[in-house]
């Protein structure tokens, strides 16, 4: 018995007490907890329904968020894409889908000819799509 006593302040394996973890709610499974946490995180942080916003509202919001950033010459690709989609003159060639979570190019040739040169050095649709896929 004396061999099982604490030596130098360190408990023996038999004397160690492992912490026990209880679920947050006794009637919920781990899967339910994880899915609830994930969906609430997505709802709170990732998804924002912007399909109903006007160009004026978006411009105001963008002006309020202006902060000094690492880029000085031109805005990053996502900002340019948002400017393209927010511009009502481009609605013939590129539009938001009704749910507001995706967009679609309606006329690829006209989009490449009229819109891309206004926003990018390269006016090739393939270059634009490559940037889209990288983001």
C-alpha positions as CSV (number, residue, x, y, z in Angstrom):
1,X,0.0,0.0,0.0
2,X,2.7,2.4,0.8
3,X,4.0,2.0,-2.8
4,X,0.7,3.5,-4.2
5,X,1.1,6.7,-2.2
6,X,2.0,9.9,-3.9
7,X,5.7,10.2,-4.4
8,X,7.3,13.6,-4.7
9,X,3.8,15.2,-5.3
10,X,3.0,13.0,-8.3
11,X,0.0,10.7,-8.1
12,X,0.4,7.1,-9.2
13,X,-1.7,5.9,-12.2
14,X,-4.3,4.3,-9.8
15,X,-4.7,7.6,-8.0
16,X,-5.2,9.8,-11.0
17,X,-8.7,11.1,-11.7
18,X,-9.5,11.7,-15.3
19,X,-11.9,14.6,-16.0
20,X,-15.3,13.6,-17.3
21,X,-17.1,15.7,-19.9
22,X,-20.8,16.0,-20.0
23,X,-22.8,17.0,-23.1
24,X,-24.3,20.5,-23.0
25,X,-27.8,19.2,-22.9
26,X,-28.5,15.6,-21.7
27,X,-31.2,15.0,-24.4
28,X,-29.1,16.1,-27.4
29,X,-26.6,13.9,-29.3
30,X,-23.2,15.1,-30.3
31,X,-24.3,15.2,-33.9
32,X,-27.2,17.4,-33.2
33,X,-25.0,19.8,-31.1
34,X,-22.4,20.0,-33.9
35,X,-25.0,20.6,-36.7
36,X,-26.8,23.3,-34.6
37,X,-23.5,25.0,-33.8
38,X,-22.4,24.9,-37.5
39,X,-25.7,26.2,-38.8
40,X,-25.8,29.0,-36.2
41,X,-22.2,29.9,-37.1
42,X,-23.0,30.0,-40.8
43,X,-26.2,32.1,-40.2
44,X,-24.4,34.5,-38.0
45,X,-21.1,34.9,-39.9
46,X,-21.2,33.7,-43.5
47,X,-24.6,34.1,-45.1
48,X,-25.9,37.6,-45.7
49,X,-28.9,38.0,-48.0
50,X,-28.0,41.0,-50.1
51,X,-30.4,40.4,-53.0
52,X,-32.8,43.1,-51.9
53,X,-30.2,45.9,-51.4
54,X,-30.0,48.8,-53.8
55,X,-26.8,50.2,-55.4
56,X,-27.1,53.3,-53.2
57,X,-27.2,51.2,-50.1
58,X,-24.2,49.1,-51.2
59,X,-22.2,52.3,-52.0
60,X,-23.0,53.7,-48.6
61,X,-22.0,50.5,-46.9
62,X,-18.7,50.3,-48.9
63,X,-17.9,53.9,-48.0
64,X,-18.5,53.2,-44.3
65,X,-16.1,50.2,-44.5
66,X,-13.3,52.0,-46.2
67,X,-10.0,51.4,-44.3
68,X,-6.4,51.7,-45.4
69,X,-5.4,48.4,-46.9
70,X,-2.3,46.7,-48.3
71,X,-3.3,47.3,-51.9
72,X,-2.7,50.8,-53.3
73,X,-3.1,50.6,-57.1
74,X,-6.3,48.7,-57.6
75,X,-8.9,46.9,-55.5
76,X,-8.8,43.1,-55.0
77,X,-10.7,40.8,-57.3
78,X,-13.8,40.3,-55.0
79,X,-14.3,44.0,-54.7
80,X,-14.1,44.5,-58.5
81,X,-16.6,41.6,-59.0
82,X,-19.0,43.2,-56.6
83,X,-18.7,46.5,-58.4
84,X,-19.5,44.8,-61.7
85,X,-22.5,43.1,-60.2
86,X,-23.7,46.3,-58.4
87,X,-23.5,48.4,-61.6
88,X,-27.0,48.5,-63.2
89,X,-25.4,49.2,-66.6
90,X,-24.1,45.6,-66.6
91,X,-27.5,43.8,-66.0
92,X,-27.7,42.8,-69.7
93,X,-24.6,40.7,-69.3
94,X,-24.2,39.6,-65.7
95,X,-26.8,39.4,-62.9
96,X,-27.4,38.2,-59.4
97,X,-29.6,35.1,-59.3
98,X,-32.9,35.6,-57.5
99,X,-31.8,34.1,-54.1
100,X,-28.8,36.6,-54.0
101,X,-26.1,33.9,-53.3
102,X,-24.8,33.5,-56.8
103,X,-24.5,35.3,-60.1
104,X,-24.6,34.4,-63.8
105,X,-23.1,35.7,-67.0
106,X,-25.9,36.0,-69.5
107,X,-24.0,37.0,-72.6
108,X,-20.3,35.9,-72.5
109,X,-19.2,37.6,-75.7
110,X,-20.7,41.0,-74.7
111,X,-19.5,40.6,-71.1
112,X,-16.0,40.0,-72.4
113,X,-16.2,42.9,-74.9
114,X,-18.0,45.6,-72.8
115,X,-17.5,44.9,-69.1
116,X,-14.1,43.3,-68.6
117,X,-12.0,46.1,-70.2
118,X,-13.6,48.6,-67.8
119,X,-12.4,46.7,-64.7
120,X,-9.4,44.5,-65.6
121,X,-6.2,44.8,-67.6
122,X,-6.9,41.5,-69.3
123,X,-10.2,41.4,-71.0
124,X,-10.3,37.7,-71.7
125,X,-13.1,35.7,-70.2
126,X,-10.8,32.8,-69.5
127,X,-8.6,35.0,-67.2
128,X,-11.7,36.3,-65.4
129,X,-13.0,32.8,-64.8
130,X,-9.6,31.7,-63.5
131,X,-9.7,34.5,-61.0
132,X,-13.3,33.5,-60.0
133,X,-12.2,29.9,-59.4
134,X,-9.2,31.0,-57.3
135,X,-11.4,33.0,-55.0
